[in-house]
């Protein structure tokens, strides 16, 4: 009876107002505070994606700050958060806040690339292997007629590769190069990149052509040696840089006892095209370095003020990108510029920058040996297969993306952004061409104060970047990534804005709400 009475007494203790309560309900436990265990990367540029790892973040999105500056959150789970580095003084501690409870703080450093004044070479173009794009290399070449002519031409897929012109040991067909040299001479000023790519089949164990390689292959040359590289490649580089067309237009210095009309028409040399893809290079990274290293002094000896570009890598291969930079640091510096290729591939410029290019740049400027080196995206477009803006975006957004991709790259210090198949993409679309030309005219001679960045979260959040025009006028580029558009409150000091569709100027007042779209506008003081 005593034991039964004890059980009854215990049960009654948990009966209150006719309901039964468990011990956990009777004593609610307080939620555990969020804890950051690590972040990756620990340095980065504005707009880069940073993954915050930890525990107790919960499933309901909280907030993340970098040195007190609110960050745009891309993804939130109980154990990881993806946030973008905000603009402003964001170097400092990263803190995640859940239900008003802050986490511990983890240090993060914002790295930046110094910006320079915008010049014509910031706007780059290239043709393609189709006759409809710039015409055929053995016939007349169609030159862009944009009013703001891009002045950085990349020669790629236009019959000027090693395999295109090398017909046998010491034998060359210079027809395509002569055509290009004469046309380039007629459209000065223009800077030109020659792209080395494709081993000629006669100097290779197997021949890939006519697959992805139009005339050559991806293999290590048969005459390659670790000590001297490839004798055939060294000879090609020598003959190329010393070559002049029959009209006296020369790739490099004017050869002795030669009458030259124009010289050093090709000063930039991209050492290999997309070497990180096995279809374009099947050798090792060390073998590529050993093949290219002897060619660099040949170029410098024959081309006044030559600029050497690293072999280009494609987006999504950051470890390989770093491995090349580390190889040059260890074995001897070859390059003056660092270059990569990044296509939008169905993503907005803002998303693509955060996902790929910002990662490349973050790693570049965090390396002490490379942090001050110029960089460029020497091949881009909407899509690597169709070269067209996807149907998921409306026409206005597609036009805006042409401009926004340039603004984001240039504001982060890019020396150039080169559109592949320019004639088929921008030149052939009147909306793209008008917006691109207007943008180039506004940018020319001016300078960005810092990277373009979102000023809030969500698709409708405004993107801005401060800019000083060539005249000294302080300006601000503004847009939204939302196709529905958004409203923007005019900051103090700005008195008008201009659009890119016709250059119309609209008077504004501080505090006024103005509509913004996916096509940037430029506010002026």
C-alpha positions in Angstrom: 0.0 0.0 0.0 2.8 2.4 0.8 4.4 1.8 -2.6 1.1 2.3 -4.4 0.5 5.5 -2.4 4.0 6.8 -3.5 3.2 6.1 -7.1 -0.1 7.9 -6.9 1.5 10.9 -5.2 4.1 11.1 -7.9 1.5 11.0 -10.6 -0.6 13.7 -9.0 2.4 16.0 -8.8 2.4 16.2 -12.6 -1.4 16.8 -13.0 -2.1 20.5 -13.1 -5.5 21.8 -14.2 -6.6 18.4 -15.6 -3.5 18.1 -17.9 -0.4 16.0 -17.6 3.1 17.6 -18.0 6.4 15.8 -18.7 9.5 16.9 -16.8 10.9 18.5 -20.0 7.7 20.6 -20.4 7.8 21.6 -16.8 11.4 22.8 -17.3 11.8 24.2 -20.8 15.4 24.2 -22.0 16.9 27.3 -23.6 18.1 27.0 -27.3 21.8 26.5 -27.7 23.6 29.6 -29.1 25.0 29.3 -32.6 28.7 28.4 -32.9 31.0 29.0 -35.9 33.7 26.4 -36.2 35.3 27.6 -39.3 34.8 29.7 -42.5 36.1 29.1 -46.0 37.8 31.0 -47.5 39.2 33.2 -44.7 40.1 36.0 -47.2 38.1 37.1 -50.3 37.0 40.0 -52.5 33.7 41.8 -52.2 30.9 39.7 -53.6 32.6 36.4 -53.1 30.7 33.5 -51.5 32.0 32.5 -48.1 30.8 29.3 -46.4 30.3 29.5 -42.6 30.5 26.1 -40.9 29.2 25.4 -37.4 26.3 24.2 -35.3 23.0 25.4 -33.9 22.2 27.7 -36.8 18.7 26.3 -37.0 16.5 26.0 -40.1 15.0 29.5 -40.0 17.4 32.0 -41.6 19.0 34.5 -39.3 21.7 37.0 -40.3 25.4 37.2 -41.0 27.7 40.2 -40.6 31.2 40.9 -41.7 32.8 43.5 -39.4 29.2 44.6 -38.5 28.2 45.0 -42.2 25.1 42.9 -43.1 25.8 40.2 -45.7 23.5 38.7 -48.3 22.7 35.1 -47.4 22.5 32.6 -50.2 22.0 29.4 -48.3 21.1 28.6 -44.6 21.1 25.2 -42.9 21.6 24.1 -39.3 25.3 23.4 -39.9 26.4 25.7 -42.8 25.7 29.1 -44.2 26.7 30.6 -47.5 27.0 34.4 -47.5 28.5 37.0 -49.8 31.2 39.4 -48.7 29.4 42.8 -48.4 30.8 46.2 -49.5 32.3 48.7 -47.1 34.9 48.0 -44.5 34.2 44.3 -44.2 37.5 43.1 -42.9 37.0 42.0 -39.3 34.9 39.4 -37.6 32.2 37.2 -39.1 29.2 36.7 -36.8 26.1 34.6 -37.3 23.0 35.7 -35.4 20.0 33.4 -34.7 16.9 34.6 -32.9 18.9 37.7 -31.6 21.6 35.4 -30.2 25.1 36.1 -31.8 27.7 33.4 -32.4 31.3 33.6 -31.6 33.4 35.8 -34.0 35.8 34.4 -36.6 38.3 36.7 -38.4 37.9 37.4 -42.2 40.0 39.7 -44.4 38.7 41.5 -47.4 41.3 41.7 -50.2 41.1 44.1 -53.1 42.7 44.7 -56.4 43.7 48.3 -57.1 41.6 49.8 -59.9 43.0 52.0 -62.6 41.4 54.4 -65.1 39.2 52.8 -67.7 40.8 52.8 -71.2 39.7 51.3 -74.6 41.6 48.1 -73.9 39.2 47.3 -71.0 36.7 46.4 -73.7 37.8 43.3 -75.6 36.4 41.2 -78.5 37.3 38.2 -80.5 35.9 36.4 -83.5 35.2 32.7 -84.0 35.7 29.9 -86.4 32.4 30.6 -88.3 32.6 32.7 -91.5 29.6 34.7 -90.1 31.8 36.0 -87.3 34.3 38.5 -88.6 34.4 36.7 -92.0 36.9 34.2 -93.2 40.6 34.5 -92.3 41.7 34.0 -96.0 39.2 36.6 -97.3 37.9 40.0 -96.2 37.6 40.4 -92.4 34.5 42.2 -91.0 35.6 44.6 -88.3 33.2 45.8 -85.5 31.4 49.0 -86.3 30.6 49.9 -82.7 30.9 53.6 -82.0 32.9 52.7 -78.9 35.1 50.2 -80.7 36.7 47.6 -78.4 40.4 48.0 -78.6 41.5 44.6 -77.4 41.4 41.9 -80.0 42.1 38.2 -79.1 43.2 36.1 -82.0 41.7 32.6 -81.3 39.9 30.2 -83.6 40.8 32.3 -86.6 43.5 30.1 -88.2 46.4 31.7 -86.4 47.2 28.8 -84.0 50.5 26.9 -84.1 48.8 23.9 -85.8 47.0 26.2 -88.3 50.2 27.7 -89.7 52.9 25.1 -89.1 52.7 22.7 -92.1 55.9 20.7 -91.4 59.3 21.1 -89.8 60.3 24.7 -90.5 57.5 25.1 -93.0 54.6 27.6 -92.5 51.5 29.0 -94.2 51.2 32.7 -93.1 48.2 33.5 -95.2 45.8 33.9 -92.3 48.3 35.9 -90.2 49.0 38.2 -93.1 45.4 39.0 -93.6 45.0 39.8 -89.9 48.1 41.9 -89.7 47.0 44.1 -92.6 43.5 44.6 -91.1 44.9 45.3 -87.7 47.2 47.9 -89.2 44.1 49.6 -90.7 42.3 49.9 -87.4 44.8 51.4 -85.1 44.8 51.8 -82.2 44.1 48.2 -81.1 46.0 45.8 -78.9 46.1 42.2 -79.9 46.5 38.9 -78.1 47.9 35.9 -79.9 46.8 32.7 -78.4 49.1 29.7 -78.5 47.1 26.4 -78.9 47.0 23.0 -80.6 50.1 21.0 -81.5 50.4 20.3 -85.2 49.6 16.7 -86.1 53.0 16.2 -87.8 54.7 16.7 -84.5 52.4 14.6 -82.4 52.0 10.8 -81.7 48.3 11.0 -82.4 46.1 13.5 -84.2 42.8 14.8 -82.7 41.7 16.9 -85.7 39.1 17.4 -87.0 37.5 17.0 -83.5 37.5 19.9 -81.1 40.9 20.8 -82.5 40.3 22.2 -86.0 43.8 21.4 -87.4 45.9 20.0 -84.6 45.9 18.0 -81.4 46.3 18.2 -77.6 49.3 15.9 -77.1 52.9 16.6 -76.1 55.0 17.3 -79.1 57.2 14.4 -80.3 60.4 16.6 -80.2 59.7 17.7 -76.6 62.5 17.6 -74.1 62.6 18.7 -70.5 65.7 20.8 -71.0 64.8 22.6 -74.2 61.0 22.3 -74.6 60.0 21.7 -78.2 62.3 22.7 -80.9 59.4 23.0 -83.3 57.4 25.2 -81.0 60.5 27.5 -80.3 61.0 27.9 -84.1 57.3 28.7 -84.6 57.4 31.4 -81.9 60.6 32.8 -83.4 59.1 32.9 -86.9 55.8 34.3 -85.7 57.2 37.2 -83.7 59.6 38.1 -86.6 57.0 37.8 -89.3 55.8 40.7 -91.5 53.1 40.6 -94.1 53.9 41.4 -97.7 52.5 44.9 -97.1 55.1 45.5 -94.3 52.9 45.1 -91.3 54.8 43.2 -88.6 53.8 41.1 -85.6 56.9 42.2 -83.7 59.9 44.5 -84.2 60.9 45.5 -87.7 63.4 42.9 -88.9 66.8 44.2 -90.1 67.0 45.3 -93.7 63.2 45.4 -93.9 60.9 48.3 -94.8 58.0 48.2 -92.3 54.8 50.2 -92.4 53.8 49.2 -88.8 55.5 47.1 -86.1 54.7 45.4 -82.9 51.1 44.9 -83.9 50.8 41.8 -81.6 52.2 42.6 -78.2 50.2 40.2 -76.0 50.7 36.5 -75.9 48.4 34.0 -74.1 50.7 31.1 -73.5 48.2 28.3 -74.0 44.4 28.2 -74.4 42.5 26.4 -71.5 45.3 24.1 -70.7 43.4 22.6 -67.7 41.0 20.8 -70.1 42.4 17.5 -71.3 40.9 18.0 -74.8 43.3 21.0 -75.2 46.4 19.7 -73.3 46.9 16.1 -72.4 50.4 16.5 -71.0 51.3 17.4 -67.4 51.4 20.8 -65.9 55.2 20.5 -65.6 55.6 19.5 -69.2 53.5 22.5 -70.4 55.7 24.8 -68.3 58.9 23.2 -69.7 57.5 23.7 -73.3 56.5 27.3 -72.8 59.4 28.6 -70.7 62.0 28.7 -73.6 59.4 30.6 -75.8 59.0 33.5 -73.4 62.5 35.0 -73.9 62.1 34.6 -77.7 58.9 36.7 -77.5 60.5 39.4 -75.4 63.6 39.5 -77.7 61.4 40.0 -80.8 58.5 42.1 -79.5 59.0 45.5 -77.9 57.0 45.9 -74.7 55.7 42.3 -75.0 53.1 41.3 -72.4 53.0 37.6 -71.4 49.6 36.2 -70.2 49.4 33.0 -68.2 48.0 29.9 -69.9 44.2 30.5 -69.5 42.1 28.2 -67.2 38.4 27.7 -67.3 36.0 28.5 -64.5 35.5 25.8 -61.8 39.2 24.7 -61.7 40.5 26.9 -58.9 43.0 24.2 -57.6 44.5 24.0 -61.1 44.6 27.7 -61.4 46.6 28.0 -58.1 48.9 25.2 -59.2 50.0 27.1 -62.2 50.7 30.3 -60.2 52.7 28.2 -57.6 54.6 26.6 -60.4 55.7 29.9 -61.8 56.6 31.1 -58.3 58.8 28.1 -57.7 60.4 27.5 -61.1 60.6 31.0 -62.5 58.2 33.7 -63.4 57.0 33.7 -67.0 53.9 35.9 -67.0 53.0 39.6 -66.7 49.2 39.1 -66.5 47.0 36.4 -65.0 44.0 35.3 -67.1 41.1 33.0 -67.0 37.9 32.3 -68.9 34.4 32.6 -67.3 31.2 32.2 -69.3 27.8 33.2 -67.6 26.3 29.8 -68.4 22.7 30.6 -67.6 23.6 32.5 -64.4 23.3 36.3 -63.9 26.6 38.2 -63.8 26.2 38.7 -60.1 25.8 34.9 -59.4 28.6 33.9 -61.8 31.0 36.4 -60.2 30.2 35.1 -56.7 30.6 31.5 -57.8 33.7 31.5 -59.9 35.6 34.7 -60.9 35.6 36.1 -57.3 37.2 32.9 -56.1 40.0 33.2 -58.7 40.6 36.8 -57.8 40.4 36.1 -54.1 43.2 33.6 -54.4 45.2 35.8 -56.7 45.3 38.8 -54.4 45.9 36.7 -51.3 49.2 35.3 -52.8 52.0 37.7 -51.8 53.9 36.9 -55.0 50.9 37.7 -57.2 48.7 40.1 -55.4 49.6 43.2 -57.5 49.6 41.4 -60.9 47.0 42.6 -63.6 44.3 40.1 -64.5 41.7 39.7 -67.2 38.9 37.4 -68.4 40.1 36.9 -72.0 37.1 34.8 -73.1 33.5 35.1 -72.1 29.9 35.0 -73.5 26.4 34.1 -72.3 26.9 30.4 -73.1 29.8 28.3 -74.2 27.7 26.3 -76.7 25.0 28.6 -78.1 26.6 32.0 -77.4 23.1 33.3 -76.7 21.3 34.7 -73.7 19.1 31.9 -72.3 15.3 32.1 -72.6 15.0 32.1 -68.8 15.9 35.8 -69.0 13.8 38.5 -70.7 15.3 40.8 -73.4 15.9 43.7 -71.0 17.7 41.5 -68.6 19.9 40.1 -71.3 20.9 43.6 -72.4 21.5 44.5 -68.8 23.8 41.5 -68.3 26.1 42.6 -71.1 26.7 45.8 -69.2 26.6 44.4 -65.6 29.3 41.8 -66.4 31.6 44.5 -67.6 30.9 46.7 -64.6 31.5 43.9 -62.1 34.8 42.9 -63.8 36.1 46.4 -64.3 35.2 47.6 -60.8 37.3 44.7 -59.5 40.3 45.7 -61.4 40.0 43.6 -64.7 42.3 44.9 -67.4 40.0 43.5 -70.1 36.8 41.4 -70.6 36.8 39.8 -74.1 33.6 38.6 -75.7 34.0 35.5 -77.8 32.0 35.7 -81.1 31.5 39.4 -80.7 30.0 39.9 -84.1 27.3 37.2 -83.5 26.5 38.3 -79.9 26.8 42.0 -79.3 27.4 43.5 -82.7 24.4 41.7 -84.2 21.9 42.8 -81.4 21.0 46.5 -81.6 19.9 46.6 -77.9 23.2 45.0 -76.7 25.2 47.2 -79.0 23.5 50.5 -77.9 23.8 49.7 -74.2 27.4 48.5 -74.6 28.5 51.6 -76.5 26.8 54.0 -74.0 28.4 52.2 -71.1 31.8 52.4 -72.7 31.5 56.1 -73.3 30.5 56.7 -69.7 33.3 54.6 -68.4 36.1 55.8 -70.7 38.8 57.7 -68.7 37.0 57.3 -65.4 37.8 55.2 -62.4 35.8 53.0 -59.9 36.2 53.7 -56.2 35.7 50.0 -55.4 33.8 46.9 -56.5 30.2 46.8 -57.4 28.1 45.1 -54.7 24.6 44.5 -53.5 23.3 46.9 -50.9 20.9 44.4 -49.2 19.5 40.9 -49.6 17.0 39.5 -52.1 16.7 39.7 -55.8 15.3 43.3 -55.7 18.2 44.6 -53.7 20.0 47.4 -55.5 23.5 46.9 -56.8 25.7 50.0 -56.8 29.3 51.0 -57.5 30.8 54.5 -57.0 32.6 55.9 -60.1 34.4 59.1 -61.0 33.9 60.2 -64.6 36.8 61.4 -66.8 35.4 65.0 -66.3 35.8 64.6 -62.5 32.0 64.3 -61.9 31.2 61.9 -59.1 28.7 59.2 -60.2 27.0 56.0 -59.0 26.0 53.0 -61.1 22.8 51.5 -59.9 20.7 48.4 -61.0 18.6 45.5 -59.7 18.8 41.8 -60.6 15.0 41.5 -60.4 13.2 41.5 -63.8 10.2 43.0 -62.0 12.3 46.1 -61.2 12.7 47.9 -57.9 12.6 51.3 -56.3 15.8 53.1 -55.3 16.1 56.1 -52.9 18.4 58.7 -54.3 21.3 59.4 -51.9 22.3 62.9 -51.0 24.2 64.9 -53.6 23.0 63.3 -56.8 21.1 65.6 -59.2 20.4 63.6 -62.3 20.7 60.1 -63.9 21.4 58.8 -67.4 20.2 55.6 -69.0 22.0 53.5 -71.5 19.3 53.2 -74.1 19.5 56.7 -75.4 21.6 58.8 -73.0 18.5 60.7 -71.7 19.2 62.7 -68.6 16.6 62.9 -65.8 16.6 65.4 -63.0 16.4 63.9 -59.5 16.4 65.0 -55.8 17.9 63.5 -52.7 15.5 61.2 -51.0 13.4 60.7 -54.2 12.3 57.1 -55.0 13.2 56.3 -58.6 12.6 53.0 -60.6 15.6 50.8 -61.4 15.7 47.8 -63.7 18.1 45.1 -64.8 19.8 47.7 -67.2 22.1 49.9 -65.1 21.7 53.7 -64.9 24.3 56.1 -63.8 23.5 58.8 -61.2 25.6 62.0 -61.2 26.4 64.7 -58.7 
